């Protein structure tokens, strides 16, 4: 793995693990709970993270099919979705895209990292390395939300183990 990618990969691995830890012992009913009408559910946040991980994967050269692409095609918020997938299906998709992305990280060269990313993101620098940095920050933000929602629904705090 390219040395410049190693710190981002370390966060990727940690986020991959913590994402699953935020969902431990959470069932579909709990995951669909919203603390307020203006707050997303854990199910929606978990789905959003799967969707964005598939987005990232396509922008680093993988050709994976997001199993939720049709459902999310025109959705811009939780209010645009009539139903949410089962949490087990979301976890399964997370594991799949994560495994494929891990392999791809090991194949990326400095040329890949320096290439201008085709992803449309709110970042000043537009390289693939910059895109990956943003995506890891984005995941970390939402994993924090999942941890807070977990506590609000009465589950124990997320574990780092």
matplotlib code that plots the C-alpha trace (Angstrom):
import matplotlib.pyplot as plt

x = [0.0, 1.2, 2.6, 0.3, -2.7, -1.8, -3.3, -6.6, -6.7, -6.2, -9.3, -11.2, -10.5, -11.5, -14.7, -15.5, -15.4, -17.1, -20.0, -20.8, -20.4, -22.9, -25.5, -24.8, -28.0, -30.1, -33.2, -35.2, -37.8, -35.1, -33.2, -36.3, -36.9, -36.4, -35.9, -37.6, -39.2, -36.1, -33.7, -32.7, -33.2, -30.2, -31.6, -31.4, -27.9, -26.7, -28.2, -26.6, -23.2, -23.5, -24.6, -21.7, -19.2, -20.5, -20.1, -16.5, -15.8, -16.9, -14.7, -11.6, -12.2, -14.5, -17.6, -19.9, -23.7, -25.2, -28.2, -30.0, -29.3, -32.9, -34.4, -32.1, -32.1, -34.4, -34.1, -32.5, -33.7, -35.4, -38.7, -38.3, -38.2, -41.4, -39.6, -36.1, -34.3, -33.8, -30.8, -29.3, -29.4, -27.7, -25.0, -24.4, -24.0, -21.6, -19.4, -19.4, -18.4, -15.9, -14.2, -13.9, -12.7, -10.0, -8.6, -8.7, -6.8, -3.9, -3.8, -3.8, -0.7, 0.5, -0.8, -4.3, -4.1, -2.9, -5.6, -8.4, -11.4, -14.6, -16.6, -18.6, -17.7, -17.3, -13.5, -11.0, -8.4, -9.8, -7.4, -8.5, -6.5, -8.3, -11.6, -10.8, -9.8, -13.1, -15.0, -13.4, -14.2, -17.8, -18.1, -16.6, -19.2, -22.1, -20.7, -20.8, -24.4, -25.1, -23.4, -25.5, -28.8, -27.8, -27.5, -30.8, -32.7, -31.4, -28.6, -25.2, -22.5, -20.7, -17.6, -14.2, -13.4]
y = [0.0, 3.5, 5.2, 8.3, 6.1, 4.3, 6.8, 7.0, 3.2, 3.0, 5.2, 3.1, 0.0, 1.6, 3.1, -0.3, -1.9, 0.9, 1.1, -2.5, -1.9, 0.9, -1.6, -4.4, -5.6, -3.1, -4.4, -3.0, -1.4, 0.4, 1.4, 3.0, 5.1, 8.9, 11.1, 14.0, 14.6, 16.5, 13.7, 10.8, 7.3, 4.9, 2.8, 5.8, 6.9, 3.3, 3.1, 6.5, 5.3, 2.1, 4.3, 6.7, 3.8, 2.4, 5.9, 6.0, 2.5, 3.5, 6.6, 4.5, 2.2, -0.6, -1.6, -2.8, -2.7, -0.9, -3.1, 0.0, 2.2, 2.0, 2.8, 5.8, 7.1, 10.1, 10.3, 13.4, 12.9, 10.3, 11.9, 10.7, 7.0, 5.1, 2.2, 1.3, -2.0, -4.5, -3.7, -7.1, -6.4, -3.0, -4.7, -7.3, -4.6, -2.8, -5.9, -6.6, -3.1, -2.9, -6.1, -5.1, -1.6, -3.0, -5.0, -1.9, 0.2, -2.3, -1.9, 1.9, 3.6, 7.2, 7.9, 6.8, 9.0, 12.0, 11.7, 14.3, 12.6, 12.5, 12.7, 15.8, 16.8, 20.0, 19.9, 22.4, 19.9, 17.5, 14.5, 11.0, 11.1, 14.3, 12.6, 9.6, 11.9, 13.7, 10.4, 9.1, 12.3, 12.0, 8.4, 9.3, 12.1, 9.7, 6.9, 9.4, 10.1, 6.3, 6.1, 8.9, 7.4, 4.1, 5.7, 7.6, 4.4, 2.9, 0.6, 0.6, 2.8, 1.7, -0.4, 0.2, -3.5]
z = [0.0, -0.8, 2.3, 1.8, 1.8, 5.1, 7.5, 5.5, 5.4, 9.2, 9.6, 7.0, 9.0, 12.2, 10.7, 9.2, 12.6, 14.5, 12.1, 12.8, 16.6, 16.5, 15.2, 17.7, 19.5, 17.5, 15.9, 13.0, 15.2, 17.3, 14.1, 12.7, 15.8, 15.4, 18.5, 16.7, 13.4, 12.3, 13.3, 11.1, 12.3, 12.8, 9.9, 7.6, 8.8, 8.4, 4.9, 4.0, 5.0, 2.9, 0.0, 0.4, 0.7, -2.6, -4.0, -2.8, -4.2, -7.7, -7.6, -6.8, -9.8, -8.5, -10.4, -7.6, -7.7, -4.7, -3.7, -2.6, -5.6, -7.0, -3.6, -3.1, -6.7, -6.1, -2.3, -0.8, 2.8, 5.1, 4.1, 0.5, 1.5, 2.2, 3.7, 4.8, 4.2, 7.0, 9.1, 8.4, 4.6, 5.3, 7.4, 4.7, 2.0, 4.3, 4.7, 0.9, -0.1, 2.7, 1.7, -2.0, -1.1, 1.2, -1.7, -3.9, -1.4, -1.6, -5.4, -5.6, -6.8, -6.3, -9.8, -8.7, -5.5, -7.5, -10.2, -10.1, -8.5, -10.4, -7.2, -6.5, -2.9, -0.9, -0.9, -2.1, -3.4, -5.9, -6.0, -5.2, -2.0, -0.9, -1.8, 0.4, 3.3, 3.0, 2.8, 6.0, 7.8, 6.6, 7.8, 11.2, 11.6, 10.9, 13.0, 15.8, 15.1, 15.2, 18.6, 20.0, 18.6, 20.1, 23.6, 23.1, 22.3, 25.6, 24.2, 25.8, 24.4, 21.2, 21.9, 20.4, 20.8]

ax = plt.figure().add_subplot(projection="3d")
ax.plot(x, y, z, "-o")
ax.set_aspect("equal")
plt.show()
